[in-house]
Structures are given as structure tokens and as C-alpha cells.
Amino acid sequence: MTERHKVLVSLILAMICWAFSFVWIKQAFISFNPLTIVLMRLVISASLLFVILRLLKQLIPMHKKDLKWFMLLAFFEPFLYFIGETFGLELVSSTVGAVIVSTIPLLAPITDRVIFKSRISWANIIGIVVSFAGVLMLIFKNDFSLVAPIKGILLVFLAVFSTLGYSIVLKKVPGNYNAVSIITYQNTIGGLYFLPFFLIYDLPRLGEKPLTGEAIYAVISLSVVASSLAFIFFTYGMRKVGITKANVFVNMIPVFTAILAWWILDEALTMQKLIGISLVIGGVFVSQFKLRKSGI
């Protein structure tokens, strides 16, 4: 498999993992409150990755001078991102939440241009416009009203802006750290950020909801797949192709989420959603024409 194909596969797999996360969070709400879900998935993820890296002797030791970048990285993701995503999904559907997250590529080129002076190709622009047209079809009703309350939308948009911040800081992390080491450190620090909030707000409420196997499975899946594998795939791809090209793939999340929510949560999958999904997929691949020519 060529380097280009590895990058494309990694980014698509990351989007599939994150699409599942919107469904699993809904399932986890059956038994757990938001802060409990976040802390559990971070602790499990960080512990699992640390053990694997130690066994494989692949954990890159963190240098003191790099601590500030990892603390800032963890502040954006998982701290701010999970606050926006998890609390937002209490108010909006899985598909709507995924659609809002898919607006990241609309802001990523601007961020990339302003911070890193990167060039924006016509393929990027056309792909983003086509994808955004599909996003609009998924987020609005036939009468052009929003399909979710404004509070939930704003919370999920917090996740969007935190992802942009994460992308910028990730560029500052030295290249000697492998993707798995980065995710291990950011999830560990992120867990420490969330711990005091859990102790104050969620611990006294622990046990209020009935414990179910479905919710436990959802939390474990969030930890292993969404908080570990997805970030590893995405970090690998982003460090290869940059913020703009990598984040365009985020538009594929609502596509996968809409299908999974229909399949698992029985959310409606209308003709309008299907057309929107088609536009999103088309826009993603149009935006990658430049990537194919360059051979990465």
C-alpha cells in the first residue's frame, strides 16, 4: 500500500470510528451522566494505550520542554471537545451533532491560511462548498427551521472550535513523538482536567440511573475506538497532509452517523438526508483531487 493510500484509509477509518461515537454516547446516557462518561473513556483509553506501548516499547518519553504543548493539546481535545460534544448530544440527535461537527472543514482552511500561510487549492474550495450544501440539507427541515435547540447546537460548535485549536497545537508538537504516544499523553492529561469536575458534579449522582450492559458496552467502545483508534488514525493522517485536507474528511462523519443512527437508534433516514449524504461524499472526494496529483 502506498503512502497516499495509507493516509486516505487512516482518515476514513477515523471518521467511521467517530461516527460510531455519536451513537455510543446516546447509548451511554442510559446509565451514566456526561462527566462520568468522559472520565471513564479517558481513563480506559489512556491505560490501554500505555500498557500496549510499554509492551511494544514504543512509548516516546515526554521532554519537559514539550509539556506545555501537551497540556494545551489536551485542553482543546479531549477537554473542551468532550464538554461540547457530550453535553451537546444530550440536546441534539446523533445525526445533527455529527453534521455540526462536519462544519470543521469550512473553518480549517482559514485557520491553516492565517496561522501557517498554507495555500488553499480550487479543489479544496469546490469540495468544501459541495460538502457544505449536503450539510445544510441534513441540518435544516423542509421549512428551513433548525432541527435542534440552539443551546445544543452551540455546545457542539464548541467541539468544532476546539478541534481547530487542537489542529494548530498539534503542529507544534515535535515530530519525534509517534501518534499513539501523543494520544496517550493527551488523554492522560485530559483525564486530570476532568477529574475535579467529576468529583464535584457527577460523583454525588453516581448510581442514580440503572446500570445496563448496553451502556457499559458503549463506554468501552468509546474508550477503545473513539478515544484511541480514531485519534491515532486522524493524527497520523493530519501530520502527513495538513489541517485543511485532513479536516475535509470530517464531512464524512454525518454520512456514517446518519446510517448508523438509522440502523441502531431507529432515527429516520429521509430522501433529503440521502441527497445530503451524497453531496457530502462527493465534496470530500473532489477536495482530494489535488492530494492525488501530488502523491503526498
N, C-alpha and C positions, 0 to 999 in steps of 0.2 A: 504494500500500500504506500502510495506516495505521500509526501508531507502535506500537500494540499488536501488529499482525501482524508488524512488523519484529522486535520483541523476541521473540515466540514462535518465529519462523523462526530467528533467530540462536541462541537457546538450544538448539533441536532440532538444528541443524547442528553445534553444539559437541559435543553428546552423540554424534552419529554419528561425528565425527572421533575422539573419544576412544575409542569402541568399537573402531574400526579399530586404535587404538594397542595394545590388548591382544593383538591377533593379530600385528601387525607386530613387537612386542617378541619374541614367541616365534620368529618367523622370523629376526630379527636375531641371536638366540643361536646360530644355526648357525655363524656366523663370528666373532662378537665377544663380549667379556666385558662385564658390566654397565656399568662406569665408562666404557669406551670408547664404548659405545652412547650413553650420556647426554651425554658431552662432544661427540661428533660432531654429535648432533642439536641441541645448543645453539649450537655454532659456526656450523653451516649456517643455522639459523633466524635468529640474530642478524645474520649477514652479509647474508642475503637481505632481511630487513626493513629493515636500514639502507640498503642500496642503493636499494630501492624508495622509501623515504621521502625520501631525498635527491633522487632524480629527480623525485618529485612535490612536493618542497618542503613536506612535511607533518610532518617531524620537529620536535617541540617541544623546544627546548633545556632541559636539566635545570638547575634552580637549585640552588645549593649547599645551601640550607636544606632541600631535598627529598631530598637524597642518603640521609639516614638512613632515610627511608621506603622508598626503592627497595632499599636494602641489606637491610632487614628483609623486604620483599616477596619478594625473590629467595631469601632464606634459607628461607622457607616453601615457595615454588614459584619455581624448579624444584628447589632443593637437597634439602630434606627429602622433598618429594613423590616425586622421582625415585629417591631412595635406597629409600624404602619400596616404590614400585611396581615398579621394575626388579629389585631383589633378591628381592622377594616373588614375582614371576612366574617366578622360577627354580624355585619350590617348589609353586606352585598353578597350576591351569588358567586359561586366559583368562577363562572364564565365572565361575569362583569369584572371581578377582581383581576383576572388574567388579562382582560382587554386593556384595563387601565395600565397595568404593568407593561404592556406591549407598546405604550407610547414612549418608552425609553429611547428608541432609535430616532425619534423626532428631535430630541434634545441632545443626544450624544454627539452628532456631527458639529453642533455649535460649540459644545464643551471641548471637543477634540481640536477644533479650529482655534478657539480662543486660548486654550492652555498650551497645546502642543504644536500649533501652527500647521496642523495636518491639512492636506488638500482634500476637498470633497469632490468626488467624481460625479459626472452626469448620471452614471449608472446608480450610484448611491441615492441621488436626489429622486430619480424616477421611481426606483424601488420603494423608497420611503413614502412617496406620495401615493402610489398604488396600494401599498400595505395599509396606509392610514385610512384610505377610502373604505377598505374592508373593515378596519377597526370601528369606524363610525357606524357602519351597518350593524355591528354587533352590540354597540353600546346604546343606541337610540331605538325607541319604539317607532311604530309607523307614524305616529303623530308628532315625532321629533322630540318627545319628552324623554328625560333620562330614565333608565331602568333601575336606578338605585338611589337611596338617600344621599344628600350632599356630604354629610358627615363621614359616611363610609367611603365615598369617593375621595375626599380629601385625605383620609388616613392612608388609603392605598397609594395616593400620589406621594405621600411621604416616603413610601418604599421606593417609588420611582426616583426621586431626587437623591435618596441615599445611595442608590445604585450608581448614579452618575458620580457622586463623591468617591465611592469605592473604586470606580474605574480610574479616576485621577490618581488616587493614592497608590493604587496597585502599580502604577508606572514608576513610583518612587522606590518600591521595594527592590533591592538588588537582585540581579538575575541569577545569583548563585543558589537561591532558595528554590527547591522544586515545588510544584503546585500542591502536593499533599502536605508538605511541611507548612506552607503558608496557611492552608485551610485549618490545620491542627492548631496553630498558634492563634489564628483569629477567632476560632470557635471557643478556645480556652479562655481568652481574654473577654470575649463576648459573654460567656457564662458568668464571669466575675462581675461584669457590668449589670447583669440581670439579677444576680443573687439578692442584693438588698431589697429590690422591689418585690421579689417573690416572698421574702421573709415578712415584709410589711403588709402586702396586699393579698397574696394568694394562700400563704400557709395557713392563716386562721380559717380559710374557707375550704381547705382541703377535705375531701370526703363528703361534700355537700351533694355531689352528683353520683349516681350509681356507677360502679366500675364495670365496664364491658370489655369483652375480648376484641371487639371491633375498634374501640378507642385505643387500646393498648397496641394493637397491630398498626394502627395509623401513626402513633407516636414513634414506634420503632422504625417504620418505613420513612417517616420524615427525617429521622436521625441519620439513617444509613444512606438513603437515596438522595433526598433533597438537600440535607445539610453537609453531606460528604461527597458522594459521587458527582452530583451536579456541579458543585463549586470546583471540583478538580477538573472536570471536563471543560467548564467555562474559563477557568483561569488559564489552562493550557492553550485554549483557542485564542483568547484575548491577547495573551503575550506574544502570539505569533502574527496576528493580523491587525491588532489595534482596536481601539474603542468603537469606532464607527461601524466597521464591518462586523465585528463580533456582536454588537448590540442590535443590529438589524435582525438577527435570528430570534430576538426576544418576541418579535411579532408572530412567531410560530406558536408561542405559549397558549394564546386563547384558542387557537385552532385545535390543539391537542386537548386542552381543558374542556372545550365545548363538547367534544366527542366523549371524553371520559365522564363528564358530568351527566351527559345523556345516558350513558351506559351504566354508570354506578349509582348516581344520585337521582336519576329519572328527571333531570332538567330537560325542558322542551328544546328540540333541535328543529327550528323552522327553516323554511326556504330562504328567508332573509339571512339567517345565520350561515346557511350553506354557501350562499353567494359571497358573504363577507369572508368566510374561511378561504374560499377560492382566491379572492383578491389578495388576502394576506400572504398565502403561499406564493402566489405569482410575484408579488412585490419583493419577497425575500430573495427569490432566485434571480430576479432582474438585477437587484442590487449587487449580486455577486459576480456579474459578468466581468468586471474589472479584476476581481480576485482570480478568476480562471485564466485570464490573459497573462497576469503577472507571474503565475506559477508559484506564488507565495515566496 
